[in-house]
């Protein structure tokens, strides 16, 4: 990490050490999904000193994103979330390198999407929700031996204090975890680090609304392989961001060389 950046991250350095900061500055993290979870995770990674961020999301900001996504403002409605996030990152740390990929992740296009990324990826954050894409990321990470942490469902929840990080085999309650455990087993993937909630999902007050097609899909539904209309999950300002911060904390600790046995 260059000397002129040290003042920006000196408070983190008191906990992570100079070597930890240097490791972060030389690290590349790919985040899939720039919604309520992903956008806050990315902001925390940028403020944490990660040197290169790869952002993957096909969505544009919609008005319904404003209650929980760090990319969502009245003036950013209609803009690609990746591009808004890139600008936020450069406002935080102009020297942070950012690569944006505006695409919907499918099992058949993941290798192609990542083919243009020349530098080795040090960590992957999965903040999307479609099972097919999550499984593709898990297989990709295992194939290339890249550490991965995946966010499970954060929609229809009101208690961020019930989030925890664990191996997928140790999870309970979360419906998405149940599906992922089954499908990972079919693919011979034995371990997957996840963030999940022990809170039983609430039933939205109105179950007849239809999902805005531009809405990010990372916050509660769990089926399908491409964008389509789905039941709208309820989501509040303090739940997906808390999940994103926890994901970022896990990544930063790992890249800085702090072993917290998670």
C-alpha positions, 0 to 999 in steps of 0.5 A: 500500500502506498505511503500516501494512503496510510493516513486514510487507513491508519485507524484500521492499521491500529488493529490490523497492523502495517502488514495486514494493511499492505496485504489488503492493498495488494488484494483483489476481491470480486463481489457478485451482487451490488444490492442491499447486501453487496453494496454495503459490503463493497463500501466496507471493503473499499473503506477497509483498504482492499486494493482492487474490487471487481463488481458484477451485477446487471441491475440498474437502481430503482426507486424501491432500492432507496430504503436499503442500498448504498447505491440508491439515491433519487439522482442515481435511479436508472443508472447501473449499480456497478457504475454508481458503486464505482463512483462511490469507491473512487470518492472514498479512495481514488487509487482503488482499482475497480472493474465493473461487469454488467451481466446477469450471472448464469452457470453457462456464462460465469467462466466467460465473464471472469475470463477478462479478469487477468489478475488472480482473485483473492476472495469472492463474495456471493451476494446474489440469490438465484440458486443456479448462480450461487452453485456456479460460483461455489463450483468456480471457487472450488475449481480455482481454489478461491476463498468464497463466502456466500450470503443466504437470504436476508429478505423478510427479516427484522433482526440483524443480530441473528445473522451468523457466519458458519459452514453450510453444514452447520446452518438451520432455519434458513430455507435457502440454506436447505436448498443449497445443502442439497444441491452442493451435496449433488455436486460433491462440494462439502464445504461452503462458508455462508452468512445466514440468519437463524430468524424464521422469515416473516410473511410479508403483509402483502403477498400479491405485489409483483417484483420490480424487474429491475430490483436486485435479486439478492434479498430473499427469493431463491429459485430460478436461473434468470430474472423473472417476476417474483413475490416481493420480499420485505426488506428494511434499512438495517438488515441487508446492510448489517449482512453486508458489513459482516461479509466484509469483516470476514473478508478483511480479517482473512486477507489481513491474515487474522485467523478467527476460525470462521 
